[in-house]
């Protein structure tokens, strides 16, 4: 409706309108008011329609499928051993992953465990491998990552904390026994065949009070968190009652005990093999005297905001790589992984509860 035209119809320039009764003018005024109200009500509807049309157009133009995949992915790995050797092995594994996905893959090894989670959370990395159980929980809870694969070793998806010493006279009930490879064990660990056989040697833990103990890293499940809980259960405060050394890797923790920098240490089983090339007699000088209970194996995660089809493609790629001779050799060299399988729901919940138990003590 043309409001200007309606106004003129009842103005003095129009004699007929001028002579209309007052009631007619009132009616006309009401008509104008109603017209204004009607137009005002119509305007928002027009804006909504226009906005809806724009959104629909933008959605239609968004890439889908492989077109939505990034051109490059960063693959970050947990530094559970010496970083230089790790990156040398990671590079050919990244090349295999790149061939499977058709996307450029860049390997990255941060200086510590926390750096891996930080890289995922900040978007600096989209794939993470060799994540210890606690890191798997952190990746999901702190970096909003998707857990995709769990590692298999020796036919098992669980492992243990290994307690080691250079002082078997104190921590062994009897003379240590050598296995077929010449590595020494005591307290019954030599007879253990599976992680479910633990814990073993827990009665020796009170002897650690006042001793120097080598741990792996504050974020390591088997190298710090699980043994800390064991110490607490044995009446030993893992912060105040012992002298703590963080070696930085499982191999480094074994090396610290081998070199005499710590009397007792922790690692995964059996990390002594990680330094046998440089320290051939490690199996004789470093004795395993205890095991924890079973711990779920480490695994792989991807950034939560990746396209779902890309997440699945990465999962499938690692499974395919592990099934090849070259890929299996690289997985073994990196983290002693024999195979991988998709992560089952709730498998790491026990670790989440462990974090709750230790939160107030370890900070």
HUBELLIN-V212047 format. One record per backbone hydrogen bond with DSSP energy under -1.0 kcal/mol. CO is the residue of the C=O (numbers start at 1). NH is the residue of the N-H. E is the energy in kcal/mol with one decimal. If there is no record, write none. Layout:
BEGIN
((CO & NH & E) (CO & NH & E))
END
This chain:
BEGIN
((2 & 6 & -1.6) (3 & 7 & -2.1) (4 & 8 & -1.9) (5 & 9 & -1.6) (7 & 10 & -1.0) (8 & 11 & -1.7) (11 & 14 & -2.0) (14 & 18 & -2.3) (15 & 19 & -1.9) (21 & 25 & -1.7) (22 & 26 & -2.4) (23 & 27 & -2.4) (24 & 28 & -2.5) (25 & 29 & -2.7) (26 & 30 & -2.5) (27 & 31 & -2.1) (28 & 32 & -2.3) (29 & 33 & -2.3) (30 & 34 & -2.7) (31 & 35 & -2.2) (32 & 36 & -2.5) (33 & 37 & -2.3) (34 & 38 & -2.4) (35 & 39 & -2.3) (36 & 40 & -2.4) (37 & 41 & -2.0) (38 & 42 & -1.4) (39 & 43 & -1.5) (42 & 46 & -1.5) (43 & 47 & -1.8) (44 & 48 & -2.5) (45 & 49 & -2.2) (46 & 50 & -1.9) (47 & 51 & -2.5) (48 & 52 & -2.7) (49 & 53 & -1.9) (50 & 54 & -1.8) (51 & 55 & -2.5) (52 & 56 & -2.1) (53 & 57 & -1.7) (54 & 58 & -2.3) (55 & 59 & -2.5) (56 & 60 & -1.9) (59 & 62 & -1.1) (64 & 67 & -1.3) (65 & 68 & -1.9) (66 & 69 & -1.4) (71 & 104 & -1.5) (73 & 106 & -2.4) (74 & 126 & -1.9) (74 & 127 & -2.1) (75 & 108 & -2.5) (76 & 129 & -2.3) (78 & 80 & -2.2) (80 & 250 & -2.0) (82 & 86 & -1.7) (83 & 87 & -2.4) (84 & 88 & -1.5) (85 & 89 & -1.4) (86 & 90 & -2.3) (87 & 91 & -1.9) (89 & 93 & -1.3) (90 & 94 & -2.8) (91 & 95 & -1.8) (92 & 96 & -1.8) (93 & 97 & -2.2) (94 & 98 & -2.4) (95 & 99 & -2.0) (96 & 100 & -1.8) (97 & 101 & -2.2) (98 & 102 & -2.7) (104 & 73 & -2.8) (106 & 75 & -2.8) (108 & 77 & -2.5) (113 & 116 & -1.0) (113 & 117 & -1.1) (114 & 118 & -2.4) (115 & 119 & -2.1) (116 & 120 & -1.7) (117 & 121 & -2.8) (118 & 122 & -2.2) (119 & 124 & -1.2) (119 & 125 & -1.9) (126 & 303 & -2.5) (127 & 76 & -3.0) (128 & 301 & -2.2) (129 & 78 & -1.8) (131 & 299 & -2.1) (132 & 136 & -2.4) (133 & 137 & -1.7) (134 & 138 & -2.4) (135 & 139 & -3.2) (136 & 140 & -1.7) (137 & 141 & -2.9) (138 & 142 & -3.0) (138 & 143 & -1.2) (139 & 145 & -2.8) (146 & 302 & -2.4) (148 & 343 & -1.1) (149 & 300 & -2.1) (150 & 341 & -2.0) (152 & 338 & -3.0) (152 & 339 & -1.3) (153 & 156 & -2.5) (156 & 153 & -2.8) (157 & 297 & -2.9) (159 & 295 & -2.4) (161 & 292 & -1.5) (162 & 267 & -1.1) (163 & 289 & -2.1) (163 & 290 & -1.3) (164 & 265 & -2.2) (165 & 287 & -2.8) (167 & 170 & -1.3) (167 & 171 & -1.5) (168 & 172 & -2.1) (177 & 185 & -2.1) (179 & 182 & -2.0) (183 & 179 & -2.1) (184 & 288 & -1.9) (185 & 177 & -3.4) (186 & 189 & -1.7) (188 & 191 & -1.4) (189 & 192 & -1.3) (194 & 197 & -2.3) (195 & 198 & -1.8) (200 & 291 & -1.9) (201 & 204 & -2.0) (202 & 205 & -1.3) (204 & 207 & -1.6) (205 & 208 & -2.2) (206 & 209 & -1.2) (208 & 211 & -2.7) (211 & 243 & -2.9) (212 & 263 & -1.4) (212 & 264 & -1.5) (213 & 245 & -2.3) (214 & 266 & -1.9) (215 & 247 & -3.0) (216 & 248 & -3.0) (217 & 220 & -1.8) (220 & 225 & -2.3) (221 & 226 & -3.0) (223 & 216 & -1.6) (224 & 228 & -1.9) (225 & 229 & -2.0) (226 & 230 & -2.2) (227 & 231 & -2.3) (228 & 232 & -2.2) (229 & 233 & -2.3) (230 & 234 & -1.2) (231 & 236 & -3.1) (232 & 235 & -1.6) (237 & 241 & -1.8) (241 & 210 & -3.5) (243 & 213 & -2.8) (245 & 215 & -3.6) (249 & 253 & -2.0) (250 & 254 & -1.9) (251 & 255 & -2.2) (252 & 256 & -2.0) (253 & 257 & -1.5) (254 & 258 & -2.6) (255 & 259 & -2.8) (256 & 261 & -2.1) (256 & 262 & -1.1) (263 & 166 & -1.5) (264 & 214 & -2.7) (265 & 164 & -2.4) (267 & 162 & -3.4) (268 & 271 & -1.9) (270 & 273 & -1.4) (271 & 274 & -1.6) (272 & 275 & -1.5) (275 & 279 & -2.5) (279 & 282 & -2.1) (281 & 284 & -1.5) (281 & 285 & -2.1) (282 & 286 & -2.4) (283 & 184 & -2.9) (287 & 165 & -1.9) (288 & 186 & -1.8) (290 & 163 & -2.7) (291 & 200 & -2.2) (295 & 159 & -2.5) (298 & 151 & -3.0) (299 & 131 & -2.4) (300 & 148 & -2.2) (300 & 149 & -1.5) (301 & 128 & -2.8) (302 & 146 & -3.2) (303 & 306 & -1.4) (307 & 311 & -2.1) (308 & 312 & -2.1) (309 & 313 & -1.8) (310 & 314 & -2.6) (311 & 315 & -2.2) (312 & 316 & -2.8) (313 & 317 & -2.1) (314 & 318 & -2.2) (315 & 319 & -1.9) (316 & 320 & -2.4) (317 & 321 & -2.6) (318 & 322 & -2.6) (321 & 324 & -1.7) (324 & 328 & -2.6) (325 & 329 & -1.8) (326 & 330 & -1.9) (327 & 331 & -2.5) (328 & 332 & -2.2) (329 & 333 & -2.2) (330 & 334 & -2.4) (331 & 335 & -2.4) (331 & 337 & -1.6) (332 & 336 & -2.0) (339 & 152 & -2.8) (341 & 150 & -3.1) (344 & 347 & -1.6) (346 & 349 & -1.4) (348 & 352 & -1.6) (349 & 353 & -2.1) (350 & 354 & -1.3) (351 & 355 & -2.1) (352 & 356 & -1.4) (353 & 357 & -2.1) (354 & 358 & -2.0) (355 & 359 & -1.3) (358 & 362 & -2.8) (359 & 363 & -1.4))
END
